[in-house]
Amino acid sequence: MIRVRTITDRARRDAADAERAAGIPDRIEADLRAPVALDLRCAGGPDLTLRPVARKTAWNAYDGDGRFLARGTLKQLLHRFADQLPRQLGARSMA
């Protein structure tokens, strides 16, 4: 496979070099995400705490007692716990 170098490749390298020279690190090592409290008790579900997993897009889900329940992306966890909630019928129009 032949790689074609373009002007934008050189511009990206120059920009990265300039950022390094200015003291800007290539990667931020600190995880800036905060735990999420998700209380689903009013809908018949559990009281959850979602905590980020370092250096991954995954999150860990813990119940109110601190027991590990599941690991996945936020979307996967929300779908999993939404599927476990009891279904509720909406109010029907009596007109």
C-alpha positions in Angstrom: 0.0 0.0 0.0 1.4 3.4 -1.0 0.8 6.3 1.3 0.4 9.7 -0.4 1.6 12.5 1.7 -0.3 15.8 1.4 0.2 19.4 2.4 -2.3 18.9 5.2 -0.2 16.1 6.7 2.8 18.4 7.0 0.5 21.2 8.4 -0.8 18.8 11.1 2.8 17.8 12.0 3.8 21.4 12.2 0.8 22.3 14.4 1.6 19.4 16.7 5.2 20.4 16.9 4.2 24.0 17.8 1.9 22.8 20.5 4.6 20.6 22.0 7.0 23.6 21.9 4.4 25.7 23.7 4.2 23.0 26.5 0.8 21.6 25.5 0.8 17.8 26.1 -0.2 15.4 23.4 -2.6 13.7 25.7 -4.4 14.5 28.9 -3.9 11.7 31.4 -6.5 12.9 33.9 -10.0 11.5 33.4 -12.3 14.6 33.6 -15.6 12.6 33.7 -17.5 12.5 36.9 -19.7 9.7 38.3 -23.4 9.9 37.4 -26.2 9.3 39.9 -29.1 7.7 38.1 -32.1 7.2 40.4 -34.8 5.1 38.6 -36.8 4.2 41.7 -39.7 6.5 40.8 -40.1 4.4 37.6 -39.8 1.0 39.4 -36.0 0.6 38.8 -32.9 0.7 40.9 -30.8 3.5 42.3 -27.6 3.5 40.3 -24.3 5.1 40.2 -22.3 5.1 36.9 -18.6 5.5 37.3 -16.2 6.0 34.3 -13.5 3.4 33.7 -10.0 5.0 33.3 -8.6 5.2 29.8 -11.7 3.6 28.2 -15.1 4.7 26.9 -16.7 2.2 29.3 -18.6 3.0 32.5 -19.3 0.7 35.5 -22.8 0.6 37.0 -23.2 0.0 40.8 -26.4 -0.3 42.8 -27.3 1.7 45.9 -25.3 -0.8 48.1 -22.2 -0.4 46.0 -22.4 -3.8 44.3 -21.1 -4.0 40.7 -23.9 -4.6 38.2 -22.6 -4.1 34.7 -20.0 -2.5 32.4 -20.5 -0.8 29.1 -20.8 2.5 27.3 -23.4 4.9 28.6 -25.7 4.0 25.7 -25.5 0.3 26.4 -26.1 0.7 30.1 -29.0 3.0 29.7 -30.6 0.6 27.2 -30.0 -2.3 29.5 -31.6 -0.7 32.5 -34.4 0.8 30.5 -35.3 -2.7 29.3 -35.5 -3.9 32.9 -38.0 -1.2 33.9 -41.6 -2.2 34.2 -43.7 -1.1 31.2 -46.4 1.6 31.9 -49.4 2.3 29.8 -50.2 5.9 29.2 -53.6 7.5 30.2 -56.2 6.8 27.5 -58.4 9.5 26.1 -62.0 9.0 27.3 -63.4 11.4 24.7 
